[in-house]
Amino acid sequence: MIIGIGNDLVAVERVAKACEKEGFLTRTFTEKEIEAFKDKPQSLAGNFAVKEAVSKCFGTGFRGFELTDIEVLRDDRGKPYVNLYNGAKYIYDRYFGKNIFVSISNTEEFAMAMAVFEGDEQ
């Protein structure tokens, strides 16, 4: 069953400027995300949008977990997927999570993400 659906739209320039500020990268992205995307502002903006979309799926916003508790990576084909840690994993497990499906669309100016949380609410 679908537990939640979330989407988000982020300005690429806004994320690029934020990345210039001390501490933003490490508060927002995991080490793996930074390693893979630190010189790719469109990808970082897409990852940020996914984090927001997933938090909306949960219905909590970022209450009870950190941005780094949601890690957004790409598989060999470039398809995005999430790894969940700490508080985000707790929420996922609480609803007997089966999967979180994510999609990212980018232009030069914007990154948009959609997330669908599949689980068994009990």
N, C-alpha and C positions, 0 to 999 in steps of 0.2 A: 504494500500500500504506500501511497505517496504521503509522507509526513509533512513536507514543506517544499515550497518553490521560492527561490530568491533570484533577484537580478540586481545589477549595479552598473552604472556608467561613470567612468573616471576620465578626467582630462589628462592626457599624457604629459603635457607641459607642467601641470601641477605636481605630478609624482616626480618628474625629473628634477624640479626645483627642490622638492622636499628631500630628495636623495642627497642633495648637496649639504644639507644640515647635519651637524654632528649627531650621531646616534639614531637617526631615522632608519637607516638600513637595518641595523641590528635589532631594533625594537619591532620592526615590521616584517622582516624576512628571515628565514632560516639560513644557516651557513650554506646549505646546498643551493638554495634559491639565489643567494648573493653570488656564489661561485658561477652558476650557470647564466645569470642574467644581469650582472652589475653594470655592464656597458650597453644594455639594451632597454632603454626607457619604455618602449612600447610593451615589451614583455613584462617588465616590472609593474607597469600600469595594469596590464591584464591580470597579473597575479593578485594585485591589490583588489581589483574588482571581483575576482573569484572569492577572496577572503570575505569581502562584504556580502556577496551573494550567499555564501554558505552560512554566514551568521544570520542572514534573513531566513534561510531555510529552517534554522533551528528555532526561530521565533524569539531569540534572546538578544539580538544585537551582540555586542562583544561583552556581555555580562557573564562573568564566570570563567572567562578564558582570555588568553592573549592572542594577538595577531599571529605570533609565531607558532601557536598551537595548530594552525592550518598551514600546511606546506603545499605549494602548488608546483608540480614538476611536469615534464612532458615525457611520453614514452618514445620508443624508437621511431614511430611515425609522426611524432610531433603533437599527438593528442594529449591535452592536459588531464591531469588527475590529481587528487588530493591525498595527502597523508595527514592523519589527525593525531594530536598529542594532548596529554593533560586534560584540561577542562573541556576542550572540543571533543575529545575522544569519550569523555564521560557522558556528554549530552548524546552523542551518537549511540553509545552503548545503552543508555537509558531507554531509548526508543527501539532497541533491538535492530540497530542499523544494518541494512543489507548492502547499500551502495550510495554513493553520492556521485551523480553524473554532472559534469561541468562542460561548458562550452565558452570559448572566448572569441570575440570579434574585435579586430583592431582596424583603425584608420590612423593616419598621421596625427590626428588631433585627439582621438578618443579610443578608449578600450571599454568594451562592454562584456559582461559575463552573466551567464545564467547557470543556476545550480538547481538540481532536483534531488531531494533527500528521500530515499526509499528505505522503509523499515516496517516494523510491526509495533504500532502503539498498543501498549497493554496497560 
